[in-house]
Amino acid sequence: MQTNKTSLPPQSADTQRQRIPIAMTIAGSDSGGGAGIQADLKTFSARGVYGASTITALTAQNTCSVSAIHEVAPEFVTQQLVAVLSDLKVDAIKIGMLASIPIIEAIGVVLDQYPDIPVVLDPVMVAKSGDSLLHSDAIEALRDILFPRATLITPNIPEAAMLLGDVEASSEAQMEAQARALSRFGCSAVLLKGGHLASSDSTDLLLQDGAIHRFCYPRIPTSNTHGTGCTLSSAITAEIAKGLPLHTAIAIAEQYIHEAIACADQLDVGHGHGPVHHFHALWS
């Protein structure tokens, strides 16, 4: 019997060693897979970048609630960061759930040694289920230690209010005022997400170099929005890792999350707020 074999063309050394952009996420784990580290790594993969991680907390959660949180020792957070950054050439970093002051301080010490790596900071404070993910006494440390290191921060309306000790914005004008107030803590740019506004469209405001830019999409009627914030910030991080300028990276990421939400109902995951569809462009 004759076996037909398909021979592959020889690969050059350059092809074999082609470098893929690398992004790292520093965040908590979501055992349900819809948010946190899991959503970040799915997003990195969907956007075509290699993903590394540093886990700050383990959560026992699903689409309905967070039943337990186990914080990682700050010393071990440091060890994870050093292990990755001493070996991999990380092109961009996303920061999510940080839980406590000691973890924030540990991350700040390490990142100070890598000032050239862009950082996208998503100030995760409350889960979709309403469970708290950041100690209340850690808000000031988050602002003082990590905001000045951030290329971009991506709070939603409730998070912006908590960070400022203010009422939640109920209009785009109030969103703009709060974005400008947040920028005074030293971050390079602010993307204030407007998904919590009562409007037919969902509008995010980017404050960059003193100017306001709007990203507006029709609101999608679905309850499957678990992990939207994690996914958007990770998508931005992935595009920055590819070398794109901030505004372009955000525009691409906004389109990606809009499509991921639009396709979320194709999935049947859990009994609560299901996840967005990270691989909507890849799965049939």
C-alpha positions in Angstrom: 0.0 0.0 0.0 1.3 3.4 -0.9 1.0 6.2 1.5 0.7 9.7 0.2 2.7 12.1 2.3 2.4 15.9 2.1 5.7 17.6 2.6 5.8 21.0 4.1 8.1 23.7 2.8 11.2 24.3 4.8 11.0 27.1 7.3 13.6 29.7 7.5 15.2 30.5 10.9 13.4 33.9 10.8 10.0 32.2 10.3 10.7 29.7 13.0 11.7 32.4 15.4 9.0 35.0 14.5 8.2 36.9 17.7 4.7 37.3 18.9 3.7 40.3 21.0 3.5 39.4 24.7 1.0 40.9 27.2 0.8 40.1 30.9 -2.3 40.3 33.1 -2.0 41.0 36.9 -5.4 40.2 38.3 -7.6 37.8 40.3 -8.8 34.4 39.1 -12.4 33.8 38.2 -13.3 30.1 38.7 -16.3 30.5 36.5 -14.1 31.6 33.6 -16.0 34.7 32.6 -13.9 37.5 34.1 -10.5 38.1 35.7 -7.4 36.2 34.6 -9.4 33.7 32.6 -11.1 36.5 30.5 -7.8 38.3 30.1 -6.0 35.3 28.7 -8.9 34.4 26.4 -8.9 38.0 25.1 -5.1 38.0 24.6 -5.4 34.8 22.6 -8.4 36.1 20.6 -6.5 39.3 19.7 -3.4 37.4 18.6 -0.9 38.0 21.4 0.8 35.7 23.9 -0.5 35.9 27.4 1.3 35.7 30.7 -0.1 36.2 34.1 0.4 37.1 37.8 -2.5 36.0 40.0 -3.4 38.3 42.9 -6.3 36.4 44.3 -8.3 33.2 43.9 -12.1 33.6 43.8 -14.8 30.9 44.2 -17.3 32.4 41.8 -19.7 31.6 39.0 -22.2 33.6 37.0 -24.4 34.3 40.0 -22.1 35.3 42.9 -18.6 35.3 44.5 -18.7 32.9 47.5 -15.1 33.2 48.6 -11.9 35.1 48.0 -8.4 33.9 48.9 -5.8 36.6 48.5 -2.3 35.6 47.3 0.5 36.6 49.6 2.2 39.8 48.4 5.6 38.0 48.5 4.3 35.4 46.0 2.8 38.1 43.8 6.3 39.6 43.6 7.8 36.3 42.8 5.3 35.8 39.9 6.1 39.2 38.5 9.8 38.8 38.7 9.6 35.3 37.2 7.7 36.6 34.1 9.5 40.0 33.7 13.0 38.6 34.1 12.4 36.1 31.2 9.7 37.3 28.8 9.9 40.5 26.9 6.5 41.9 28.0 5.1 44.5 25.6 2.2 45.7 27.7 0.6 45.0 31.1 -3.0 44.9 32.2 -3.9 45.3 35.9 -7.2 44.2 37.3 -8.3 43.0 40.7 -5.7 43.8 43.4 -7.7 43.2 46.6 -5.4 44.9 49.2 -2.8 47.5 50.1 0.1 45.1 50.5 -0.6 43.6 47.0 -0.8 47.1 45.5 2.5 48.1 47.2 4.2 44.9 46.0 3.2 45.5 42.4 4.3 49.1 42.5 7.8 48.2 43.6 8.3 45.8 40.8 6.7 48.0 38.1 9.0 50.9 39.1 11.8 48.7 37.7 10.1 48.6 34.3 9.1 52.1 33.5 8.9 51.6 29.7 6.2 49.0 29.7 2.8 50.5 29.0 0.2 49.7 31.7 -3.6 49.6 31.4 -5.2 49.7 34.8 -8.8 48.5 35.2 -9.7 49.5 38.8 -11.8 46.4 39.6 -13.7 47.1 42.8 -17.0 45.2 42.6 -18.0 42.0 40.7 -20.9 41.9 38.3 -22.8 40.1 41.2 -22.2 43.1 43.5 -19.5 41.4 45.6 -16.6 43.6 46.7 -13.2 42.8 45.2 -11.1 45.6 46.7 -10.8 46.5 50.4 -12.2 50.0 50.9 -9.0 51.1 52.6 -7.0 50.3 49.5 -8.6 52.9 47.2 -6.2 55.6 48.2 -3.2 53.3 47.7 -4.5 52.4 44.3 -4.7 56.0 43.3 -1.4 57.1 44.8 0.8 54.2 43.9 -0.4 52.8 40.6 -2.3 55.6 38.8 0.9 57.6 38.2 2.3 54.5 36.6 -0.7 53.9 34.3 -0.7 54.6 30.6 -4.5 54.3 30.8 -7.1 53.7 33.5 -10.5 52.2 32.5 -13.1 52.8 35.4 -16.8 52.4 34.9 -19.2 55.0 36.4 -19.6 53.4 39.8 -15.8 52.9 40.1 -15.1 56.5 39.1 -17.5 57.7 41.8 -15.8 55.4 44.4 -12.3 56.6 43.4 -13.3 60.2 43.7 -15.6 59.9 46.7 -18.3 61.5 44.6 -21.8 60.6 43.4 -22.2 58.5 40.2 -22.3 60.5 37.0 -25.7 60.6 35.3 -24.7 62.4 32.1 -21.8 62.7 29.7 -21.0 66.1 31.0 -20.6 64.7 34.5 -18.5 61.8 33.1 -16.2 64.3 31.5 -15.8 66.2 34.7 -15.0 63.0 36.6 -12.5 61.8 33.9 -10.7 65.1 34.3 -10.7 64.8 38.1 -9.3 61.2 37.9 -6.5 62.4 35.5 -5.2 64.6 38.3 -4.0 61.5 40.1 -1.2 61.2 37.5 -2.4 58.7 34.9 -1.6 59.5 31.3 -5.2 58.9 30.0 -8.6 58.0 31.3 -11.3 55.9 29.5 -14.5 56.3 31.5 -17.0 53.7 30.5 -20.6 54.8 30.3 -22.4 51.5 30.2 -24.3 52.3 33.5 -25.9 55.4 32.0 -29.7 55.2 31.2 -29.5 55.7 27.5 -30.2 53.8 24.2 -26.5 54.0 23.4 -23.4 53.1 25.4 -20.8 55.8 25.3 -17.3 55.6 26.7 -15.3 58.8 27.0 -11.5 58.9 26.5 -9.6 61.8 28.0 -6.2 62.0 26.3 -3.9 65.0 26.2 -6.7 67.2 27.5 -9.1 66.3 24.7 -12.3 64.2 24.9 -13.0 61.4 22.4 -16.3 59.5 22.3 -16.8 55.8 21.5 -20.5 55.2 21.0 -22.3 51.9 20.2 -26.0 50.9 20.4 -26.8 49.2 23.6 -27.3 45.5 23.3 -30.2 43.9 25.1 -28.6 41.0 27.0 -27.8 40.0 30.6 -24.7 38.1 29.5 -22.2 40.9 30.2 -20.0 39.2 32.8 -16.3 40.2 32.3 -17.0 43.1 30.0 -14.6 45.4 31.8 -11.8 42.8 32.1 -12.2 42.0 28.4 -12.2 45.6 27.1 -9.1 46.5 29.2 -7.3 43.3 28.0 -8.2 43.9 24.4 -6.7 47.4 24.7 -3.6 45.9 26.3 -3.3 43.4 23.5 -3.4 46.1 20.8 -0.9 48.2 22.6 1.4 45.1 22.8 1.2 45.0 19.0 2.6 48.5 18.9 -0.5 50.5 18.1 -1.0 54.0 19.5 -3.5 54.3 22.4 -6.4 55.8 20.5 -6.2 53.2 17.8 -5.9 50.4 20.3 -9.0 51.6 22.1 -11.0 51.9 18.9 -10.2 48.3 17.9 -10.9 47.0 21.4 -14.2 48.9 21.6 -15.3 47.2 18.4 -14.2 43.8 19.7 -16.1 44.0 23.0 -19.2 45.3 21.2 -19.1 42.2 19.0 -18.4 39.9 22.0 -21.4 41.3 23.8 -23.6 41.0 20.6 -22.6 37.3 20.4 -22.9 36.6 24.1 -26.3 34.9 23.8 -24.9 32.3 21.5 -23.3 30.8 24.6 -25.3 29.0 27.3 -23.1 29.4 30.4 -24.5 29.4 33.9 -27.7 30.7 35.5 -26.8 34.3 36.2 -24.9 37.0 34.2 -23.2 34.9 31.5 -19.9 35.8 29.9 -19.3 37.7 26.7 -18.2 35.6 23.7 -14.4 36.1 23.6 -14.0 33.8 20.6 -17.0 35.0 18.6 -14.8 35.5 15.5 -13.2 32.0 15.7 -16.0 29.6 16.8 -18.7 28.6 14.4 
